Amino acid sequence: MSILTIQNLSKRYGERQLFQGLNREFTPGCYALSEEDNTGKTTLLKVLAGVLKPDTGDVLVEGHSIFKSPAQARQYLAFVPDDCMGFPDISGRELLQRLAQEKKVPLGDDVFDIAYALGLEPHLDKRFEQMSTGTRRKVYLAATLIGEPSVIIADGPTNGLDSAARGVLAEYFEEMGQEKVVLFASWDADLIAACGATELEVGLL
């Protein structure tokens, strides 16, 4: 059964057509967009996460349109953006609490387990503007365990991470891919191999 469905997605910036007429159904597993830059990877992931609207098409998460029924769709979706700097003035802990409140779920121990495994314990109460790029990303990665998301979308998930955290992330993605869709953009060959990701190209979806 398809967990994530892309229907006739197209997006253009000015004269440039980033992608056109994309269609794909995703079942559980890890999938990596590993092309070079400027191929539309970040734009596509933002569209799939409902952050950016396409010119045409729709995205269904567990059968719910991310554009027509965003509240329902986002219950099943977790997104790790490229910059992880959307809330510079709040702390990592506050972001986790805010996301749990939005999904109307408790902030479970499993979220803190992965946060501590990634090395976040001494940094959770810092504001995002005080964190390094890698530390900000770790907070968003820990947040993917809030609620019961069946689709995890991550843009550059290992950017700025130390080797220990990259190893933890690879194991996490491999485990999540057993029952969920884990779709990420990365050139990290070690991550792609470790989690057994299927490599994809934006234009060939």
GIJO-V828904 format. One record per pair of residues at least 24 apart in sequence whose C-alpha atoms are under 8 Angstrom apart, sorted by the first residue. I is the first residue (numbers start at 1). J is the second residue. If there is no record, write none. Layout:
[[I:J] [I:J]]
//
This chain:
[[1:27] [2:26] [2:27] [2:62] [3:27] [3:28] [3:60] [3:61] [3:62] [3:63] [3:150] [3:151] [3:180] [3:181] [4:59] [4:60] [4:61] [4:62] [4:63] [4:151] [4:181] [5:59] [5:60] [5:61] [5:63] [6:48] [6:57] [6:58] [6:59] [6:60] [7:57] [7:58] [7:59] [8:56] [8:57] [8:58] [9:54] [9:55] [9:56] [9:57] [9:58] [9:59] [10:54] [10:55] [10:56] [10:57] [11:54] [11:55] [11:56] [12:55] [19:202] [19:203] [20:203] [21:57] [22:203] [22:204] [22:205] [23:205] [24:205] [26:181] [27:180] [27:181] [28:177] [28:178] [28:179] [28:180] [28:181] [28:182] [29:176] [29:177] [29:178] [29:179] [29:180] [29:181] [29:182] [29:197] [30:173] [30:174] [30:177] [30:181] [30:182] [30:183] [30:184] [30:195] [30:196] [30:197] [30:198] [31:181] [31:182] [31:183] [31:184] [31:197] [31:198] [31:199] [31:200] [32:183] [32:184] [32:185] [32:186] [32:192] [32:197] [32:198] [32:199] [32:200] [33:183] [33:184] [33:185] [33:186] [33:199] [33:200] [33:201] [33:202] [34:185] [34:186] [34:187] [34:199] [34:200] [34:201] [35:187] [35:200] [35:201] [36:187] [39:202] [40:202] [41:185] [41:202] [42:82] [42:155] [42:185] [44:202] [45:153] [45:154] [45:155] [46:81] [49:77] [49:78] [49:79] [49:153] [61:151] [62:150] [75:103] [75:147] [75:148] [75:149] [76:147] [76:148] [76:149] [76:150] [76:151] [77:149] [77:150] [77:151] [77:152] [77:153] [78:143] [78:144] [78:149] [78:151] [78:152] [78:153] [79:140] [79:144] [79:152] [79:153] [79:154] [80:137] [80:140] [80:141] [80:144] [80:152] [80:153] [80:154] [80:155] [80:157] [81:154] [81:155] [81:156] [82:154] [82:155] [82:156] [82:157] [83:133] [83:137] [84:133] [84:136] [84:137] [84:140] [85:128] [85:129] [85:136] [87:128] [88:127] [88:128] [88:129] [89:127] [89:128] [89:129] [90:126] [90:127] [90:128] [91:124] [91:125] [91:126] [91:127] [91:128] [92:123] [92:124] [92:125] [92:126] [92:127] [92:128] [92:136] [92:139] [93:124] [93:125] [94:125] [96:139] [96:143] [96:146] [99:143] [99:146] [100:146] [100:147] [103:147] [105:146] [105:147] [106:147] [107:146] [108:146] [110:145] [111:142] [111:143] [111:145] [111:146] [112:142] [114:142] [115:139] [115:141] [115:142] [117:165] [117:168] [118:164] [118:165] [118:168] [118:169] [119:165] [132:160] [133:159] [133:160] [134:158] [134:159] [134:160] [134:161] [134:162] [135:160] [135:161] [137:161] [149:180] [150:179] [150:180] [150:181] [151:180] [151:181] [151:182] [151:183] [152:180] [152:181] [152:182] [152:183] [153:182] [153:183] [153:184] [154:182] [154:183] [154:184] [154:185] [155:184] [155:185] [155:186] [156:184] [156:185] [156:186] [157:184] [157:185] [157:186] [158:186] [158:188] [166:191] [167:191] [170:194] [170:195] [171:195]]
//
